[in-house]
Amino acid sequence: FCLFKRKRSATLWLRPDTCDDELDKLQGALQGVVPHCREQRSNHGGTFTPHMTVTHFTAGEQEQEDCEAVKKQAQEGWKSVAFMCKEVHVMARQGSTGQFRLRARIALGEGA
């Protein structure tokens, strides 16, 4: 578990146990198919960080402490999982606080 910390919020997220280069290439290829979905790189200085968001926290001091406590608790009980990814879901939201919604599915693999 890792934390993205910002001025007004924090995000608890999981880092995949795989080669970041492979996921970076996949994200680049997907961005080529859906060029208007560029926020993963353009909002972060051209860098893509493979991750799965677990939860968000607001920026108050207590919330930051809560985030650290949740991170510690989650790490203590975490068990790795392995899975085959057959498709990627393109998600989007209205504004910076809206709920993400599924916009498209992109199949992966042979014959896709």
C-alpha positions as CSV (number, residue, x, y, z in Angstrom):
1,F,0.0,0.0,0.0
2,C,1.2,3.5,-0.9
3,L,-0.1,7.0,-0.4
4,F,-0.4,9.9,-2.9
5,K,-0.4,12.9,-0.6
6,R,-1.6,16.3,-1.9
7,K,-2.4,19.6,-0.2
8,R,-6.1,18.9,0.2
9,S,-6.3,15.1,0.0
10,A,-4.6,11.8,0.1
11,T,-5.2,8.6,-1.8
12,L,-4.4,5.1,-0.5
13,W,-3.4,2.8,-3.4
14,L,-1.9,-0.5,-4.3
15,R,1.2,-1.0,-6.5
16,P,1.1,-4.0,-8.7
17,D,3.9,-6.6,-8.3
18,T,4.9,-6.6,-11.9
19,C,7.3,-4.9,-14.3
20,D,6.4,-1.2,-14.4
21,D,7.9,-1.0,-17.9
22,E,5.3,-3.4,-19.2
23,L,2.4,-1.5,-17.6
24,D,3.9,1.8,-18.8
25,K,4.0,0.4,-22.4
26,L,0.4,-0.9,-22.1
27,Q,-0.8,2.5,-20.8
28,G,1.0,4.2,-23.7
29,A,-0.6,1.9,-26.2
30,L,-4.1,2.4,-24.7
31,Q,-3.6,6.1,-24.7
32,G,-2.8,5.8,-28.5
33,V,-6.2,4.1,-28.9
34,V,-8.0,6.6,-26.7
35,P,-5.9,9.8,-27.1
36,H,-8.3,12.1,-25.2
37,C,-7.7,9.9,-22.1
38,R,-4.3,11.4,-21.3
39,E,-4.7,12.6,-17.7
40,Q,-2.6,9.6,-16.3
41,R,0.5,11.2,-17.8
42,S,-0.3,14.8,-18.5
43,N,-1.3,15.6,-14.9
44,H,1.8,14.0,-13.6
45,G,4.7,15.4,-15.6
46,G,4.5,12.8,-18.3
47,T,5.0,9.9,-15.8
48,F,2.5,7.0,-15.4
49,T,2.3,5.3,-12.0
50,P,0.6,1.9,-12.3
51,H,-1.9,1.7,-9.3
52,M,-5.3,0.7,-8.1
53,T,-7.0,3.2,-5.9
54,V,-8.3,1.9,-2.6
55,T,-9.8,5.0,-1.0
56,H,-9.5,8.8,-0.7
57,F,-9.1,11.0,2.3
58,T,-9.6,14.8,2.7
59,A,-6.7,16.9,3.9
60,G,-7.4,17.7,7.5
61,E,-4.8,16.6,10.1
62,Q,-7.1,14.0,11.6
63,E,-7.9,12.6,8.2
64,Q,-4.2,12.2,7.4
65,E,-3.7,10.3,10.6
66,D,-6.7,8.2,9.7
67,C,-5.2,7.5,6.3
68,E,-1.9,6.3,7.9
69,A,-3.9,4.1,10.3
70,V,-5.9,2.5,7.5
71,K,-2.8,2.0,5.5
72,K,-1.1,0.2,8.4
73,Q,-4.2,-2.0,9.1
74,A,-4.6,-2.9,5.5
75,Q,-1.0,-3.9,5.2
76,E,-1.2,-6.2,8.2
77,G,-4.0,-8.3,6.7
78,W,-3.1,-8.1,3.0
79,K,-2.7,-11.2,1.0
80,S,-1.4,-11.0,-2.6
81,V,-3.7,-12.0,-5.4
82,A,-2.8,-12.9,-9.0
83,F,-5.2,-12.6,-11.9
84,M,-5.4,-12.5,-15.7
85,C,-6.5,-9.1,-17.1
86,K,-8.6,-9.7,-20.3
87,E,-9.9,-6.1,-20.7
88,V,-9.2,-2.6,-19.6
89,H,-12.0,-0.3,-18.5
90,V,-11.8,3.4,-19.5
91,M,-13.2,5.4,-16.6
92,A,-14.2,9.1,-16.5
93,R,-15.8,11.5,-14.1
94,Q,-17.4,15.0,-14.1
95,G,-15.1,17.5,-12.3
96,S,-12.6,16.6,-9.7
97,T,-15.1,15.3,-7.1
98,G,-17.5,13.3,-9.2
99,Q,-17.9,9.5,-9.2
100,F,-16.0,7.6,-11.9
101,R,-18.2,5.9,-14.5
102,L,-17.4,3.3,-17.1
103,R,-17.0,4.8,-20.5
104,A,-15.5,2.0,-22.6
105,R,-14.0,-1.5,-22.5
106,I,-10.9,-2.4,-24.4
107,A,-10.2,-6.1,-24.9
108,L,-6.7,-7.4,-24.5
109,G,-4.9,-10.4,-25.9
110,E,-4.9,-12.4,-29.1
111,G,-7.8,-11.8,-31.4
112,A,-8.8,-8.7,-29.5
